[in-house]
Amino acid sequence: MNFVKRAGMSLGARKSKTAALLALFVVICTLLLGGFLLQAAAARQEADAQRTIGVDVTVKKKGLTPALADRLGAFHLVHRYNPELLVRAGARGFTPLTSNAPKPGGSGAGEKEAREEEEREEEEEEEQGPLALNGVRDLGMLLPFSYGSTKITAGRGIAPEDAGRDVAVIERRLADRNHLEVGDTVRVRSGDGERTAALTVVGVFQDPTRDPQGWTPPHELPGNALYVPVGIARQLHTGTATVREAVYKIGSPDQAEQLYAEAERLLGAGGFDFRVNDKAYRDQVRSIQRVGTFAGLIVWAIAVAGALILGLIVTLQIRERRTELGVLLAMGERKWQLIGQHAVEVAAVAVPAVALAALAGALAGQPAGDALLGPQDDEPASAPAPAPAVRAPGAEIAPPTVRVEPAAVGKVAGIGLGISLVSTVVPGIGILRLHPRSILTDTE
């Protein structure tokens, strides 16, 4: 009789043991599939973290021009970047804020010198302008905005798409003083008074910094800060425009060395400050990586434990069926066919177990992924205000997506069949070493 057909008859004759073997295989395949699904979900979530959170690299160099900052930002590992160009400017048609505190003055013999110094400062302030223009490419990358301490209360911020546009984002106090709203136009002039730009207000932001108690020059007041595209700042800058610093967002800390090499190529070896801030990335990705590592350990542990458990079960079955084996050998059945029969029996149970495991994964995979990979608040309830190294609002990792894919099911099927083969071939070695007479006469 064909050993494959005999394996089917044997499974039908031992329904209870077949059901128990099937249940064991379903558990093994479900755990294996769960491990693969968690690995895949963790990998997708880590890739999403690279796109959203990433690692901030700050580059400072004396003489760093916007053109050089743009060339470094075009590097293939850079997801986003933001050069910052500071410019003093004057106002046309609206009134900048001034300090409410009186300006300190001298007395006695030094009163004349103090008055002359005050006049010089006023002339310098008038020449350079009372407004502080911050030329940016991506306003959302500035720390006060990315961490939520400074908020856009109306309109929007400066985006890379605004390059070449005459737009501005102004502070709420300046907007209230001059009754400005989103859509209005403000005019600013360069420090030398030779160039003027008409800017459309596209956003209003609120800086939590309070006005200083003592007298402060107008350009240092938080309410006199404006954010404009880098092109506008360059247009109003007198002299050679240089970037104060440029921040580049890359995917992971491992890519910082490549960015540093590119910076050396563009800016020259040494002579620039290169700082990597990867704490936010590590804090949020570390838990994802731990889950991925744990899932990998699950796969290996379940594969080894499954092979051992099934091997033990098959060994016990072989001992129980020694008489059957002896009769079949005496009838001329070959030993490899007996081993093949046991392998077919276990494999026939493994195939439906894989299908049931795939169904279980589709039903319970997403809840398990949410529990293990979902957002977790590791900060105590009384924690102080977030520092620059904590999670930035708007940069949270997307919820995990756990889905049963054919590749994962194929891996489970391959490992399951491998376990069935190992668990039958290894115990079956004992069959190869026996003879019909010894099997039938051995009563142990």
C-alpha positions as CSV (number, residue, x, y, z in Angstrom):
1,M,0.0,0.0,0.0
2,N,1.2,3.5,-0.8
3,F,2.7,5.0,2.4
4,V,0.9,8.4,1.7
5,K,-2.4,6.7,1.6
6,R,-1.6,4.7,4.8
7,A,-0.7,8.0,6.5
8,G,-4.1,9.4,5.7
9,M,-5.8,6.2,7.1
10,S,-3.6,6.5,10.2
11,L,-4.7,10.1,10.8
12,G,-8.3,9.1,10.5
13,A,-8.0,6.2,12.8
14,R,-6.3,8.4,15.5
15,K,-8.7,11.3,15.5
16,S,-8.1,12.5,19.1
17,K,-4.3,12.4,18.7
18,T,-4.6,14.1,15.3
19,A,-6.7,16.8,16.8
20,A,-4.2,17.3,19.7
21,L,-1.3,17.4,17.2
22,L,-3.3,19.9,15.1
23,A,-3.9,22.2,18.1
24,L,-0.2,22.1,19.0
25,F,0.8,23.0,15.4
26,V,-1.8,25.8,15.3
27,V,-0.2,27.3,18.5
28,I,3.3,27.0,17.1
29,C,2.4,28.5,13.7
30,T,0.4,31.3,15.3
31,L,3.3,32.3,17.5
32,L,5.7,32.1,14.5
33,L,3.4,34.2,12.4
34,G,3.0,36.7,15.3
35,G,6.8,37.0,15.5
36,F,7.1,37.7,11.8
37,L,4.2,40.2,11.8
38,L,5.6,42.1,14.7
39,Q,9.0,42.2,13.0
40,A,7.5,43.6,9.8
41,A,5.3,46.1,11.8
42,A,8.3,47.2,13.8
43,A,10.4,47.7,10.6
44,R,7.6,49.8,9.0
45,Q,7.2,51.9,12.2
46,E,11.0,52.4,12.5
47,A,11.1,53.6,8.8
48,D,8.2,56.0,9.6
49,A,10.2,57.3,12.6
50,Q,13.1,58.0,10.3
51,R,10.8,60.1,8.1
52,T,9.0,62.0,10.8
53,I,11.3,62.2,13.9
54,G,14.6,61.6,12.3
55,V,17.9,63.0,13.6
56,D,18.7,66.7,13.6
57,V,22.2,67.8,12.6
58,T,23.1,71.4,13.2
59,V,25.9,72.8,11.0
60,K,27.6,76.1,11.8
61,K,30.4,77.7,9.9
62,K,31.7,81.2,9.5
63,G,30.9,82.3,6.0
64,L,28.2,79.7,5.4
65,T,26.2,81.0,2.6
66,P,22.6,80.0,1.7
67,A,23.8,78.5,-1.5
68,L,26.2,76.1,0.3
69,A,23.4,75.3,2.8
70,D,21.1,74.4,-0.1
71,R,23.8,72.2,-1.7
72,L,24.3,70.3,1.5
73,G,20.5,70.0,1.9
74,A,20.3,68.4,-1.6
75,F,22.3,65.4,-0.2
76,H,20.3,62.2,-0.7
77,L,20.1,61.3,3.0
78,V,18.6,64.7,4.0
79,H,14.8,64.6,4.4
80,R,14.3,68.2,5.4
81,Y,16.6,71.1,6.1
82,N,16.3,74.7,7.3
83,P,19.0,77.4,7.1
84,E,18.4,80.5,9.2
85,L,19.5,83.9,8.1
86,L,19.0,86.8,10.5
87,V,18.5,90.4,9.1
88,R,17.6,93.7,10.7
89,A,15.0,95.6,8.8
90,G,12.9,98.8,9.0
91,A,9.1,99.2,8.8
92,R,7.1,101.1,6.2
93,G,3.4,101.8,6.8
94,F,3.2,100.1,10.2
95,T,4.6,100.7,13.7
96,P,7.1,98.4,15.4
97,L,6.8,97.7,19.1
98,T,8.9,99.6,21.6
99,S,9.9,98.9,25.1
100,N,7.5,100.2,27.8
101,A,10.4,100.8,30.3
102,P,12.2,104.1,30.1
103,K,15.7,104.0,28.6
104,P,18.4,104.4,31.3
105,G,20.3,107.6,31.2
106,G,23.4,109.1,32.9
107,S,23.7,111.9,35.5
108,G,26.3,114.3,36.7
109,A,29.6,114.4,34.9
110,G,28.8,111.4,32.7
111,E,25.4,112.7,31.6
112,K,26.8,114.2,28.4
113,E,28.7,111.0,27.4
114,A,25.6,108.9,28.2
115,R,23.5,111.2,26.0
116,E,25.9,111.0,23.1
117,E,26.0,107.2,23.5
118,E,22.2,107.1,23.4
119,E,22.2,109.2,20.3
120,R,24.6,106.9,18.6
121,E,22.5,103.9,19.5
122,E,19.4,105.6,18.2
123,E,21.1,106.4,14.9
124,E,22.4,102.8,14.6
125,E,18.9,101.5,15.4
126,E,17.4,103.8,12.8
127,E,19.9,102.7,10.2
128,Q,19.6,99.0,10.8
129,G,15.9,98.9,11.6
130,P,13.8,97.8,14.6
131,L,12.6,94.6,13.1
132,A,14.3,91.2,13.4
133,L,13.7,89.3,10.1
134,N,14.4,85.5,10.3
135,G,15.0,84.1,6.9
136,V,13.9,80.4,7.0
137,R,13.1,77.6,4.6
138,D,11.0,75.4,6.8
139,L,9.5,77.1,9.9
140,G,8.4,73.8,11.4
141,M,12.0,72.8,12.0
142,L,12.7,75.6,14.4
143,L,12.8,74.2,17.9
144,P,10.2,76.6,19.4
145,F,7.7,75.6,16.7
146,S,8.5,71.9,16.5
147,Y,8.2,71.4,20.3
148,G,5.1,73.5,20.6
149,S,6.2,76.4,22.8
150,T,5.6,78.8,20.0
151,K,2.4,78.2,18.1
152,I,0.8,79.4,14.9
153,T,-2.5,81.0,16.0
154,A,-3.7,82.0,12.5
155,G,-2.8,81.0,9.0
156,R,0.3,78.9,8.4
157,G,4.1,78.9,8.7
158,I,6.8,79.3,6.1
159,A,7.3,76.1,4.0
160,P,9.8,75.1,1.3
161,E,7.2,75.9,-1.3
162,D,7.4,79.6,-0.3
163,A,10.8,80.0,-1.8
164,G,10.6,83.0,-4.1
165,R,7.4,84.2,-2.6
166,D,6.9,87.5,-0.8
167,V,5.3,86.2,2.4
168,A,5.8,86.7,6.1
169,V,4.7,85.3,9.5
170,I,4.4,87.9,12.2
171,E,4.1,87.8,16.0
172,R,0.7,88.3,17.6
173,R,1.7,91.5,19.5
174,L,2.9,93.2,16.4
175,A,-0.3,92.1,14.6
176,D,-2.5,93.5,17.4
177,R,-0.6,96.7,17.6
178,N,-1.2,97.4,13.8
179,H,-4.5,95.6,13.4
180,L,-2.9,93.1,10.9
181,E,-4.5,89.9,9.8
182,V,-3.7,87.0,7.5
183,G,-3.9,88.3,4.0
184,D,-2.8,91.9,4.8
185,T,0.4,93.4,3.4
186,V,3.3,94.8,5.3
187,R,6.3,96.7,3.8
188,V,9.8,96.3,5.2
189,R,13.0,98.0,4.0
190,S,16.6,97.0,4.1
191,G,19.0,98.5,6.7
192,D,20.4,100.9,4.1
193,G,17.0,102.0,3.0
194,E,17.7,101.1,-0.7
195,R,15.4,98.1,-1.0
196,T,11.8,97.6,0.1
197,A,9.7,94.4,0.0
198,A,5.9,94.1,0.2
199,L,5.1,91.0,2.1
200,T,1.8,89.2,2.4
201,V,1.0,88.0,5.9
202,V,0.3,84.3,5.7
203,G,0.5,83.5,9.4
204,V,0.4,84.9,12.9
205,F,2.4,83.2,15.7
206,Q,2.4,83.6,19.4
207,D,5.8,83.6,21.2
208,P,5.4,82.8,25.0
209,T,8.3,85.0,25.9
210,R,7.1,88.0,27.9
211,D,8.3,91.5,27.1
212,P,11.4,92.4,29.2
213,Q,10.9,94.4,32.3
214,G,13.7,96.8,31.6
215,W,14.4,98.8,28.5
216,T,15.2,96.7,25.5
217,P,16.2,97.7,21.9
218,P,13.2,97.2,19.6
219,H,14.9,94.5,17.5
220,E,15.3,92.4,20.6
221,L,11.7,92.5,21.6
222,P,10.0,89.1,20.8
223,G,7.0,90.9,19.3
224,N,9.2,92.5,16.5
225,A,10.3,89.2,15.1
226,L,9.1,88.2,11.6
227,Y,9.8,85.0,9.7
228,V,10.2,85.3,5.9
229,P,11.7,83.0,3.2
230,V,15.4,83.0,2.9
231,G,15.2,84.7,-0.4
232,I,13.5,87.8,1.1
233,A,16.1,87.9,3.9
234,R,18.9,87.8,1.3
235,Q,17.2,90.6,-0.7
236,L,17.1,92.9,2.4
237,H,20.5,91.9,3.7
238,T,23.2,94.5,3.4
239,G,26.6,93.0,2.5
240,T,27.3,89.3,2.2
241,A,24.5,87.2,3.5
242,T,25.6,84.4,5.7
243,V,23.6,81.7,7.4
244,R,23.8,81.7,11.2
245,E,23.2,77.9,11.3
246,A,21.5,75.2,9.2
247,V,19.6,72.2,10.6
248,Y,19.4,69.0,8.6
249,K,17.1,66.1,9.3
250,I,18.3,62.7,8.4
251,G,16.8,59.2,9.0
252,S,19.0,57.7,11.7
253,P,22.2,58.4,13.7
254,D,24.1,55.9,11.5
255,Q,23.7,58.3,8.6
256,A,25.4,61.2,10.4
257,E,28.9,60.1,9.3
258,Q,27.9,60.2,5.7
259,L,26.5,63.7,6.1
260,Y,29.6,64.8,7.8
261,A,31.7,63.5,4.9
262,E,29.5,65.4,2.5
263,A,29.8,68.6,4.6
264,E,33.6,68.2,4.6
265,R,33.5,67.9,0.8
266,L,31.4,71.1,0.4
267,L,32.7,73.2,3.3
268,G,36.2,72.0,3.6
269,A,37.8,69.7,6.2
270,G,37.3,71.2,9.6
271,G,36.4,74.8,10.3
272,F,32.8,74.1,10.9
273,D,30.7,72.9,13.9
274,F,28.8,69.7,13.3
275,R,26.4,68.7,16.1
276,V,24.1,65.7,16.1
277,N,20.9,65.6,18.3
278,D,19.6,62.1,18.2
279,K,18.1,61.7,21.6
280,A,14.5,62.2,20.5
281,Y,15.1,59.5,17.8
282,R,16.7,57.1,20.2
283,D,14.1,57.6,22.9
284,Q,11.2,56.8,20.5
285,V,12.8,54.2,18.3
286,R,14.5,52.2,21.1
287,S,11.2,50.7,22.2
288,I,10.3,49.8,18.6
289,Q,13.7,48.1,18.1
290,R,13.2,46.2,21.4
291,V,9.9,44.8,20.1
292,G,11.5,43.8,16.8
293,T,14.3,42.1,18.6
294,F,11.9,40.3,20.9
295,A,9.8,39.2,17.9
296,G,13.0,37.7,16.3
297,L,13.8,35.9,19.5
298,I,10.2,34.5,19.5
299,V,10.6,33.1,16.0
300,W,13.8,31.3,16.9
301,A,12.6,30.1,20.3
302,I,9.3,28.8,18.9
303,A,11.0,27.1,16.0
304,V,13.5,25.3,18.3
305,A,10.9,24.5,21.0
306,G,8.4,23.4,18.4
307,A,10.9,21.0,16.8
308,L,11.8,19.6,20.2
309,I,8.2,19.2,21.3
310,L,7.0,17.6,18.1
311,G,10.1,15.4,18.0
312,L,9.3,14.2,21.5
313,I,5.6,13.5,20.5
314,V,6.7,11.6,17.3
315,T,9.2,9.6,19.3
316,L,6.5,8.6,21.8
317,Q,4.2,7.7,18.9
318,I,6.9,5.6,17.3
319,R,7.4,3.7,20.6
320,E,3.6,3.1,20.8
321,R,3.5,1.9,17.2
322,R,6.5,-0.4,17.4
323,T,4.3,-3.5,16.7
324,E,2.8,-1.8,13.7
325,L,6.3,-0.9,12.4
326,G,7.5,-4.5,13.0
327,V,4.6,-6.0,11.1
328,L,5.1,-3.5,8.2
329,L,8.8,-4.3,8.0
330,A,8.1,-8.0,8.1
331,M,5.7,-7.5,5.2
332,G,8.6,-6.0,3.2
333,E,7.9,-2.3,3.7
334,R,11.1,-0.3,3.4
335,K,12.3,1.7,6.4
336,W,12.4,5.0,4.5
337,Q,8.7,4.5,3.7
338,L,7.9,4.2,7.4
339,I,9.7,7.4,8.1
340,G,8.0,9.0,5.1
341,Q,4.6,8.0,6.5
342,H,5.3,9.7,9.8
343,A,6.6,12.8,7.9
344,V,3.4,12.9,5.8
345,E,1.2,12.6,8.8
346,V,2.9,15.5,10.6
347,A,3.0,17.6,7.4
348,A,-0.7,16.9,6.7
349,V,-1.5,18.5,10.1
350,A,0.9,21.4,9.5
351,V,-0.8,22.7,6.3
352,P,-4.2,23.4,7.9
353,A,-2.5,24.7,11.0
354,V,-0.8,27.4,8.8
355,A,-4.2,28.4,7.4
356,L,-5.7,28.6,10.9
357,A,-2.7,30.6,12.1
358,A,-3.1,33.1,9.2
359,L,-6.7,33.6,10.2
360,A,-5.8,34.1,13.8
361,G,-3.1,36.6,12.7
362,A,-5.6,38.6,10.6
363,L,-8.0,38.8,13.6
364,A,-5.7,39.4,16.5
365,G,-2.6,40.8,14.8
366,Q,-3.6,44.5,14.9
367,P,-4.7,44.5,18.6
368,A,-1.4,42.8,19.5
369,G,0.6,45.3,17.5
370,D,-1.2,48.2,19.1
371,A,-0.5,46.9,22.5
372,L,3.2,46.3,21.9
373,L,4.0,49.1,19.4
374,G,1.4,51.7,20.2
375,P,2.4,55.1,21.6
376,Q,3.5,55.0,25.2
377,D,3.9,57.9,27.6
378,D,7.1,57.3,29.5
379,E,7.1,60.7,31.1
380,P,5.7,61.2,34.7
381,A,2.6,63.2,35.1
382,S,4.4,65.9,36.9
383,A,7.2,66.2,34.4
384,P,8.4,69.7,33.6
385,A,8.0,71.3,30.2
386,P,9.6,69.3,27.4
387,A,13.2,70.0,26.5
388,P,14.5,70.0,23.0
389,A,15.2,66.3,23.2
390,V,11.7,65.1,23.8
391,R,9.0,64.2,21.3
392,A,8.0,67.0,19.0
393,P,4.3,67.6,18.5
394,G,3.3,66.7,15.0
395,A,6.2,64.3,14.7
396,E,4.6,61.3,16.5
397,I,5.2,57.9,15.0
398,A,2.2,56.6,13.1
399,P,0.2,53.8,14.7
400,P,1.6,50.3,13.8
401,T,0.1,48.6,10.8
402,V,0.0,44.8,11.3
403,R,-1.1,42.9,8.2
404,V,-0.8,39.3,7.1
405,E,1.2,39.2,4.0
406,P,1.8,36.2,1.7
407,A,5.6,36.4,2.4
408,A,5.0,36.0,6.2
409,V,2.6,33.1,5.7
410,G,5.1,31.5,3.3
411,K,7.9,31.8,6.0
412,V,5.6,30.2,8.6
413,A,4.7,27.4,6.2
414,G,8.4,26.7,5.4
415,I,9.4,26.7,9.0
416,G,6.4,24.5,9.9
417,L,7.2,22.0,7.3
418,G,10.8,22.1,8.3
419,I,9.8,21.4,11.9
420,S,7.7,18.5,10.8
421,L,10.5,17.1,8.8
422,V,13.1,17.4,11.6
423,S,10.7,16.1,14.2
424,T,10.1,12.9,12.2
425,V,13.4,12.3,10.6
426,V,15.5,12.6,13.8
427,P,13.3,10.1,15.8
428,G,13.1,8.0,12.7
429,I,16.8,7.3,12.8
430,G,16.0,4.7,15.5
431,I,13.8,2.8,12.9
432,L,16.7,2.5,10.6
433,R,18.8,0.8,13.2
434,L,16.2,-1.9,14.0
435,H,15.2,-5.1,12.4
436,P,11.7,-6.7,12.3
437,R,12.6,-9.5,14.7
438,S,14.0,-7.1,17.3
439,I,11.0,-4.8,17.1
440,L,8.5,-7.6,17.5
441,T,10.3,-9.3,20.3
442,D,11.2,-6.1,22.2
443,T,8.6,-5.7,24.9
444,E,10.0,-2.5,26.5
